[in-house]
Amino acid sequence: MSFAAQNLVAFVELLETQPSLFSQENFAELEKLISPIPDDIEKISIAIAAWCQQYPNILTEQLALLQNQDNNNHRKPGSEQTNANIPKFKLDKRNILNSIQQSSLAAKEVKKTHNH
C-alpha cells in the first residue's frame, strides 16, 4: 500500500474512532478542502497531511496510527495475522467525504449526550 493510501486509511480510522478530536469547523474545513480535489489518492493525502499540520493534537494521533500500521506490517513470516491495513472500504474521495460527514454527526451526538 502506498504511503498516500496508508495516510488516508489512518485518517479515516482517526475520524471513525476519535471524532471528538475534531470540531464542527474542522469537519466543514475538510469537506471544503477535499471537495474540489480530483478523485486522486495522492492529491487528497497531500491536502489532508497539510491540513493536519495546523492541528498538533490531530497530527499526533494521525502519526500514532501510521506508526501502528507500520508495526503491523512487520510481522514474522508465517504469522497467521492478516494485514490489518487493508481498508474495509474502497479508498476514494466519495468514501473519505462520507467518513467526514459520519464523524461530524457522531461528534454532534456525543456533544448532545454530554450536554444533557
NUMINU-314033 format. One record per atom (N, C-alpha, C): atom name; residue number from 1; x negated, y, z negated; residue in one letter. Coordinates in Angstrom, 3 decimals. Example, Ala and Ser with C-alpha at 12.3 -4.5 7.8 and 13.67 -1.06 7.14 Angstrom:
BEGIN
R  atom    n         u         v         w  res
R     N    1   -13.190    -5.690    -7.800    A
R    CA    1   -12.300    -4.500    -7.800    A
R     C    1   -13.200    -3.300    -7.800    A
R     N    2   -12.850    -2.250    -7.080    S
R    CA    2   -13.670    -1.060    -7.140    S
R     C    2   -12.900     0.030    -7.870    S
END
This chain:
BEGIN
R  atom    n         u         v         w  res
R     N    1    -0.857    -1.171     0.000    M
R    CA    1     0.000     0.000     0.000    M
R     C    1    -0.905     1.237     0.000    M
R     N    2    -0.594     2.191     0.822    S
R    CA    2    -1.388     3.416     0.906    S
R     C    2    -1.265     4.227    -0.384    S
R     N    3    -2.216     5.123    -0.603    F
R    CA    3    -2.122     5.975    -1.794    F
R     C    3    -0.845     6.802    -1.759    F
R     N    4    -0.479     7.324    -0.583    A
R    CA    4     0.741     8.136    -0.475    A
R     C    4     1.950     7.333    -0.928    A
R     N    5     2.036     6.087    -0.506    A
R    CA    5     3.163     5.233    -0.910    A
R     C    5     3.109     4.961    -2.408    A
R     N    6     1.918     4.653    -2.935    Q
R    CA    6     1.785     4.408    -4.380    Q
R     C    6     2.202     5.645    -5.173    Q
R     N    7     1.784     6.811    -4.693    N
R    CA    7     2.119     8.061    -5.352    N
R     C    7     3.640     8.253    -5.402    N
R     N    8     4.311     7.992    -4.286    L
R    CA    8     5.763     8.168    -4.238    L
R     C    8     6.493     7.122    -5.069    L
R     N    9     6.003     5.889    -5.060    V
R    CA    9     6.617     4.849    -5.903    V
R     C    9     6.509     5.261    -7.370    V
R     N   10     5.336     5.751    -7.778    A
R    CA   10     5.142     6.192    -9.162    A
R     C   10     6.049     7.377    -9.484    A
R     N   11     6.180     8.307    -8.532    F
R    CA   11     7.020     9.478    -8.768    F
R     C   11     8.485     9.081    -8.924    F
R     N   12     8.960     8.188    -8.069    V
R    CA   12    10.353     7.726    -8.175    V
R     C   12    10.551     6.982    -9.495    V
R     N   13     9.568     6.184    -9.895    E
R    CA   13     9.658     5.489   -11.180    E
R     C   13     9.743     6.497   -12.323    E
R     N   14     8.964     7.555   -12.234    L
R    CA   14     8.997     8.612   -13.244    L
R     C   14    10.379     9.274   -13.280    L
R     N   15    10.925     9.568   -12.117    L
R    CA   15    12.272    10.151   -12.042    L
R     C   15    13.302     9.240   -12.702    L
R     N   16    13.186     7.948   -12.439    E
R    CA   16    14.185     6.995   -12.929    E
R     C   16    14.017     6.658   -14.400    E
R     N   17    12.782     6.630   -14.888    T
R    CA   17    12.560     6.201   -16.264    T
R     C   17    12.443     7.354   -17.256    T
R     N   18    12.096     8.560   -16.760    Q
R    CA   18    11.911     9.702   -17.662    Q
R     C   18    12.532    10.977   -17.089    Q
R     N   19    13.812    10.937   -16.744    P
R    CA   19    14.422    12.124   -16.146    P
R     C   19    14.396    13.339   -17.062    P
R     N   20    14.277    13.111   -18.369    S
R    CA   20    14.273    14.236   -19.307    S
R     C   20    12.998    15.081   -19.199    S
R     N   21    11.961    14.581   -18.514    L
R    CA   21    10.756    15.389   -18.285    L
R     C   21    11.038    16.559   -17.350    L
R     N   22    12.084    16.419   -16.549    F
R    CA   22    12.400    17.388   -15.507    F
R     C   22    13.565    18.281   -15.930    F
R     N   23    13.469    19.562   -15.625    S
R    CA   23    14.594    20.475   -15.853    S
R     C   23    15.497    20.428   -14.621    S
R     N   24    16.681    20.975   -14.757    Q
R    CA   24    17.568    21.053   -13.595    Q
R     C   24    16.933    21.922   -12.510    Q
R     N   25    16.175    22.923   -12.924    E
R    CA   25    15.465    23.760   -11.958    E
R     C   25    14.422    22.938   -11.199    E
R     N   26    13.753    22.015   -11.916    N
R    CA   26    12.772    21.145   -11.262    N
R     C   26    13.436    20.299   -10.187    N
R     N   27    14.584    19.727   -10.520    F
R    CA   27    15.290    18.894    -9.534    F
R     C   27    15.669    19.720    -8.306    F
R     N   28    16.153    20.925    -8.535    A
R    CA   28    16.528    21.808    -7.419    A
R     C   28    15.301    22.167    -6.578    A
R     N   29    14.187    22.466    -7.250    E
R    CA   29    12.945    22.789    -6.537    E
R     C   29    12.497    21.614    -5.670    E
R     N   30    12.573    20.419    -6.230    L
R    CA   30    12.130    19.231    -5.493    L
R     C   30    12.988    18.990    -4.250    L
R     N   31    14.295    19.132    -4.411    E
R    CA   31    15.181    18.949    -3.255    E
R     C   31    14.862    19.983    -2.177    E
R     N   32    14.678    21.225    -2.599    K
R    CA   32    14.371    22.305    -1.659    K
R     C   32    13.010    22.073    -0.988    K
R     N   33    12.058    21.546    -1.746    L
R    CA   33    10.724    21.268    -1.237    L
R     C   33    10.742    20.149    -0.187    L
R     N   34    11.446    19.074    -0.493    I
R    CA   34    11.407    17.877     0.346    I
R     C   34    12.332    17.972     1.561    I
R     N   35    13.459    18.615     1.420    S
R    CA   35    14.456    18.648     2.499    S
R     C   35    13.905    19.036     3.871    S
R     N   36    13.087    20.095     3.993    P
R    CA   36    12.611    20.472     5.333    P
R     C   36    11.450    19.623     5.867    P
R     N   37    10.863    18.779     5.012    I
R    CA   37     9.716    17.975     5.437    I
R     C   37    10.203    16.809     6.298    I
R     N   38     9.480    16.500     7.376    P
R    CA   38     9.863    15.326     8.178    P
R     C   38     9.822    14.060     7.315    P
R     N   39    10.493    13.020     7.764    D
R    CA   39    10.518    11.751     7.035    D
R     C   39     9.164    11.061     7.225    D
R     N   40     8.161    11.609     6.563    D
R    CA   40     6.779    11.155     6.681    D
R     C   40     6.223    11.004     5.267    D
R     N   41     5.927     9.767     4.888    I
R    CA   41     5.495     9.467     3.519    I
R     C   41     4.257    10.278     3.124    I
R     N   42     3.305    10.403     4.025    E
R    CA   42     2.081    11.164     3.725    E
R     C   42     2.414    12.617     3.383    E
R     N   43     3.231    13.259     4.217    K
R    CA   43     3.561    14.678     4.012    K
R     C   43     4.390    14.876     2.742    K
R     N   44     5.324    13.976     2.490    I
R    CA   44     6.149    14.076     1.277    I
R     C   44     5.269    13.876     0.041    I
R     N   45     4.367    12.906     0.107    S
R    CA   45     3.468    12.635    -1.016    S
R     C   45     2.584    13.841    -1.321    S
R     N   46     2.036    14.458    -0.292    I
R    CA   46     1.185    15.640    -0.476    I
R     C   46     1.986    16.779    -1.114    I
R     N   47     3.202    16.995    -0.637    A
R    CA   47     4.047    18.072    -1.184    A
R     C   47     4.380    17.812    -2.650    A
R     N   48     4.724    16.579    -2.978    I
R    CA   48     5.062    16.252    -4.368    I
R     C   48     3.825    16.363    -5.260    I
R     N   49     2.688    15.893    -4.770    A
R    CA   49     1.448    15.995    -5.558    A
R     C   49     1.123    17.460    -5.854    A
R     N   50     1.278    18.320    -4.850    A
R    CA   50     1.020    19.754    -5.051    A
R     C   50     2.018    20.340    -6.048    A
R     N   51     3.275    19.953    -5.939    W
R    CA   51     4.308    20.440    -6.857    W
R     C   51     3.983    20.014    -8.292    W
R     N   52     3.567    18.763    -8.471    C
R    CA   52     3.262    18.248    -9.814    C
R     C   52     2.137    19.017   -10.493    C
R     N   53     1.236    19.592    -9.702    Q
R    CA   53     0.117    20.356   -10.264    Q
R     C   53     0.610    21.520   -11.139    Q
R     N   54     1.811    22.005   -10.870    Q
R    CA   54     2.367    23.127   -11.637    Q
R     C   54     2.916    22.701   -12.998    Q
R     N   55     3.094    21.391   -13.202    Y
R    CA   55     3.755    20.874   -14.408    Y
R     C   55     2.865    19.827   -15.069    Y
R     N   56     1.968    20.251   -15.978    P
R    CA   56     0.999    19.323   -16.575    P
R     C   56     1.628    18.096   -17.246    P
R     N   57     2.781    18.257   -17.901    N
R    CA   57     3.385    17.101   -18.563    N
R     C   57     3.874    16.067   -17.534    N
R     N   58     4.417    16.525   -16.419    I
R    CA   58     4.868    15.618   -15.358    I
R     C   58     3.652    14.991   -14.688    I
R     N   59     2.633    15.795   -14.413    L
R    CA   59     1.418    15.304   -13.767    L
R     C   59     0.756    14.216   -14.615    L
R     N   60     0.673    14.431   -15.918    T
R    CA   60     0.049    13.462   -16.818    T
R     C   60     0.779    12.116   -16.749    T
R     N   61     2.102    12.157   -16.803    E
R    CA   61     2.890    10.917   -16.740    E
R     C   61     2.755    10.246   -15.375    E
R     N   62     2.727    11.056   -14.317    Q
R    CA   62     2.555    10.550   -12.951    Q
R     C   62     1.219     9.810   -12.837    Q
R     N   63     0.159    10.424   -13.343    L
R    CA   63    -1.171     9.808   -13.284    L
R     C   63    -1.229     8.523   -14.106    L
R     N   64    -0.537     8.498   -15.239    A
R    CA   64    -0.493     7.283   -16.062    A
R     C   64     0.181     6.139   -15.295    A
R     N   65     1.271     6.455   -14.593    L
R    CA   65     1.950     5.422   -13.803    L
R     C   65     1.060     4.932   -12.661    L
R     N   66     0.360     5.843   -12.020    L
R    CA   66    -0.570     5.438   -10.956    L
R     C   66    -1.681     4.546   -11.512    L
R     N   67    -2.168     4.882   -12.694    Q
R    CA   67    -3.216     4.066   -13.331    Q
R     C   67    -2.678     2.666   -13.633    Q
R     N   68    -1.440     2.583   -14.128    N
R    CA   68    -0.819     1.281   -14.394    N
R     C   68    -0.675     0.476   -13.116    N
R     N   69    -0.284     1.137   -12.028    Q
R    CA   69    -0.174     0.453   -10.736    Q
R     C   69    -1.531    -0.116   -10.349    Q
R     N   70    -2.568     0.689   -10.503    D
R    CA   70    -3.915     0.272   -10.136    D
R     C   70    -4.346    -0.930   -10.972    D
R     N   71    -4.070    -0.897   -12.263    N
R    CA   71    -4.419    -2.015   -13.140    N
R     C   71    -3.667    -3.281   -12.751    N
R     N   72    -2.415    -3.142   -12.351    N
R    CA   72    -1.624    -4.305   -11.945    N
R     C   72    -2.155    -4.924   -10.657    N
R     N   73    -2.810    -4.129    -9.827    N
R    CA   73    -3.348    -4.644    -8.571    N
R     C   73    -4.619    -5.456    -8.764    N
R     N   74    -5.231    -5.363    -9.935    H
R    CA   74    -6.494    -6.053   -10.168    H
R     C   74    -6.298    -7.293   -11.031    H
R     N   75    -5.307    -8.093   -10.724    R
R    CA   75    -5.092    -9.323   -11.489    R
R     C   75    -6.025   -10.415   -10.960    R
R     N   76    -6.165   -11.455   -11.757    K
R    CA   76    -7.094   -12.530   -11.411    K
R     C   76    -6.548   -13.350   -10.242    K
R     N   77    -7.439   -13.861    -9.400    P
R    CA   77    -6.989   -14.749    -8.317    P
R     C   77    -6.258   -15.959    -8.904    P
R     N   78    -5.216   -16.359    -8.266    G
R    CA   78    -4.438   -17.497    -8.746    G
R     C   78    -3.377   -17.118    -9.751    G
R     N   79    -3.367   -15.870   -10.164    S
R    CA   79    -2.365   -15.401   -11.106    S
R     C   79    -0.994   -15.503   -10.465    S
R     N   80    -0.014   -15.888   -11.248    E
R    CA   80     1.332   -16.035   -10.702    E
R     C   80     2.113   -14.733   -10.737    E
R     N   81     1.522   -13.706   -11.291    Q
R    CA   81     2.190   -12.410   -11.355    Q
R     C   81     2.383   -11.877    -9.940    Q
R     N   82     3.591   -11.429    -9.659    T
R    CA   82     3.847   -10.853    -8.340    T
R     C   82     3.413    -9.408    -8.328    T
R     N   83     3.298    -8.838    -7.158    N
R    CA   83     2.887    -7.438    -7.040    N
R     C   83     4.021    -6.554    -7.515    N
R     N   84     3.829    -5.946    -8.665    A
R    CA   84     4.861    -5.092    -9.268    A
R     C   84     5.007    -3.773    -8.513    A
R     N   85     4.071    -3.473    -7.619    N
R    CA   85     4.099    -2.195    -6.921    N
R     C   85     4.963    -2.191    -5.673    N
R     N   86     5.485    -3.335    -5.290    I
R    CA   86     6.347    -3.351    -4.114    I
R     C   86     7.633    -2.629    -4.488    I
R     N   87     7.961    -1.568    -3.785    P
R    CA   87     9.153    -0.803    -4.165    P
R     C   87    10.421    -1.635    -4.024    P
R     N   88    11.386    -1.338    -4.891    K
R    CA   88    12.665    -2.038    -4.869    K
R     C   88    13.607    -1.402    -3.852    K
R     N   89    13.122    -0.437    -3.128    F
R    CA   89    13.928     0.309    -2.161    F
R     C   89    13.033     0.661    -0.982    F
R     N   90    13.646     1.032     0.113    K
R    CA   90    12.873     1.490     1.264    K
R     C   90    12.306     2.866     0.919    K
R     N   91    11.023     3.016     1.102    L
R    CA   91    10.354     4.268     0.760    L
R     C   91    10.506     5.242     1.925    L
R     N   92    11.526     6.092     1.823    D
R    CA   92    11.745     7.102     2.855    D
R     C   92    12.327     8.356     2.203    D
R     N   93    12.409     9.393     2.984    K
R    CA   93    12.850    10.694     2.486    K
R     C   93    14.241    10.618     1.848    K
R     N   94    15.160     9.940     2.501    R
R    CA   94    16.535     9.872     2.000    R
R     C   94    16.585     9.212     0.616    R
R     N   95    15.847     8.122     0.438    N
R    CA   95    15.863     7.442    -0.852    N
R     C   95    15.153     8.249    -1.938    N
R     N   96    14.135     8.996    -1.561    I
R    CA   96    13.465     9.857    -2.540    I
R     C   96    14.420    10.974    -2.981    I
R     N   97    15.098    11.588    -2.029    L
R    CA   97    16.091    12.624    -2.369    L
R     C   97    17.218    12.041    -3.218    L
R     N   98    17.661    10.827    -2.907    N
R    CA   98    18.697    10.171    -3.717    N
R     C   98    18.217     9.959    -5.145    N
R     N   99    16.961     9.556    -5.306    S
R    CA   99    16.407     9.357    -6.656    S
R     C   99    16.374    10.665    -7.436    S
R     N  100    16.030    11.745    -6.751    I
R    CA  100    16.013    13.060    -7.407    I
R     C  100    17.429    13.418    -7.873    I
R     N  101    18.410    13.230    -7.007    Q
R    CA  101    19.790    13.564    -7.351    Q
R     C  101    20.319    12.689    -8.483    Q
R     N  102    20.031    11.391    -8.441    Q
R    CA  102    20.493    10.493    -9.501    Q
R     C  102    19.837    10.825   -10.834    Q
R     N  103    18.556    11.152   -10.796    S
R    CA  103    17.854    11.512   -12.028    S
R     C  103    18.378    12.822   -12.597    S
R     N  104    18.738    13.742   -11.716    S
R    CA  104    19.328    15.005   -12.148    S
R     C  104    20.623    14.745   -12.903    S
R     N  105    21.450    13.864   -12.352    L
R    CA  105    22.717    13.516   -13.020    L
R     C  105    22.456    12.808   -14.339    L
R     N  106    21.487    11.910   -14.367    A
R    CA  106    21.152    11.191   -15.603    A
R     C  106    20.671    12.162   -16.670    A
R     N  107    19.847    13.121   -16.287    A
R    CA  107    19.339    14.114   -17.239    A
R     C  107    20.478    14.970   -17.784    A
R     N  108    21.443    15.320   -16.920    K
R    CA  108    22.606    16.094   -17.383    K
R     C  108    23.405    15.300   -18.401    K
R     N  109    23.591    14.003   -18.142    E
R    CA  109    24.346    13.144   -19.065    E
R     C  109    23.652    13.051   -20.414    E
R     N  110    22.336    12.909   -20.409    V
R    CA  110    21.576    12.816   -21.659    V
R     C  110    21.738    14.108   -22.450    V
R     N  111    21.654    15.250   -21.783    K
R    CA  111    21.805    16.531   -22.470    K
R     C  111    23.209    16.683   -23.037    K
R     N  112    24.223    16.225   -22.272    K
R    CA  112    25.607    16.321   -22.734    K
R     C  112    25.802    15.518   -24.024    K
R     N  113    25.276    14.280   -24.065    T
R    CA  113    25.477    13.441   -25.237    T
R     C  113    24.679    13.950   -26.428    T
R     N  114    23.556    14.610   -26.188    H
R    CA  114    22.766    15.166   -27.305    H
R     C  114    23.364    16.459   -27.834    H
R     N  115    24.140    17.156   -27.031    N
R    CA  115    24.725    18.420   -27.454    N
R     C  115    26.043    18.254   -28.205    N
R     N  116    26.599    17.065   -28.193    H
R    CA  116    27.893    16.843   -28.890    H
R     C  116    27.698    16.423   -30.295    H
END
